[in-house]
Amino acid sequence: MKNTKIKKTLCRLDKHDIEENIDDIASIVAEPKYLCRKCARVATKKKYLCSPIKIKSLRLP
């Protein structure tokens, strides 16, 4: 994945940030490995979320 210019976690992005960085965001969420425990957003790397947990470590039914 290419380097992004996003400096905040996805959880903290506002409408303006999302509009400016939509391509980067799309690549960050394309193949998620982490889930935010606070807001349920997903990302490929935990650095993009404020309270990440690895999806594989979750107990799924």
N, C-alpha and C positions, 0 to 999 in steps of 0.2 A: 504494500500500500504506500502511496506517495505521502510525503509530509504535508500536513495541513497547516493552515494559518489560524486555526481556531485556538484561542488562548484560554477559553473557559470550558467547564464541563458542559456536556449537552444539557444537563439539568438546569443550568443557569443562563442558557441562551435566550435572548428576547427575540421578538419578531424581526427586528432589523438584522440581528446577527444571523438568523436563519435564512433570510432572503439573500444576504451577501455571501453565504457559505453553503448554499444548498448542494452543490456538487461534492464538496468535502464531506458534508453530513451524510449524503447518500453512500459514499464509500465506507464511512465509519460504521454504518448500521447494516450494510449489505450481508455480512456473515457474522452475526453477533455471537460472542463468547461470554459476555458479561451482561448482567441485569442489575439495574439500580434498585436497591431495596426501598428507597423513598418514593420514587416517581414511576417506576417500571419501564424506564427507557432502556434501550439495549445498545451495545457497542462492541466493536472488535477488540478493544483494549480497555483495561480498567481505568486508565488515566482520563478517559472521556466521561466518566460518571462520578457523582459525588459520594455514593455509597454502594460500590460494586460488589457483586457476588458472582462467582463463576457459575455459569448455567449448568455445567456438568455435575456440579456438587449439590444441586437441588434434588430433592426427592420428588420424582414425578410419578403419578399414578400409572 
